Amino acid sequence: MHRNGFGPLKPECPIPGADSTSTVAQTADYAVRALQAVAVNVAVLAEEMEAKMSRLGEDIDATASEVEWIGMKIDMGRERAARREIRKLTIKKGEPQ
């Protein structure tokens, strides 16, 4: 006997009137259905994650394009400023600008 008065579990079937093979089959069927449900949930989450990653990639591409455009505008502004400086240096003193 155990400390609290209960003995070890007997290896008999827990459901009265049922044999152990049908209980094992039912347990196996339940386990398979539970694993199938988990697999479906994992597949759905993977598809959602893939879609989010795709949208994130598109957002990153759009941001990179905007940054490139801003860089081009800055370069054009610098080019204009450099041309103005060159024009100032090439105009003779006393000539109208």
C-alpha positions, 0 to 999 in steps of 0.5 A: 500500500502507498502512503495515502492508502491507495495501492498501485493501479491495476492493469485493467481497462478503465472503462467498464465493459470495454476491452483494452484494444478498443480503448487503445484504438480510440486513444490512438484515433484521438491522438491522430485527430489532435495532431491533425488539428495542430498540423492545420493550425501550424500550416495556417500560421505559416501561410499568414507569416509568409504573407506578412513577410511578403508584405514587409518585403514590399514595404522595404522595397518601397522605402528603399526606392523612396530613399534612392529618390531622395538621394537623387534629389540631393545629388541634383541640388548639389550639382546645381550648387556646384554649377552656380559656383563654377558660373560665379568663378568663370564670369569676368569681374564687371560683367552683368550676371 
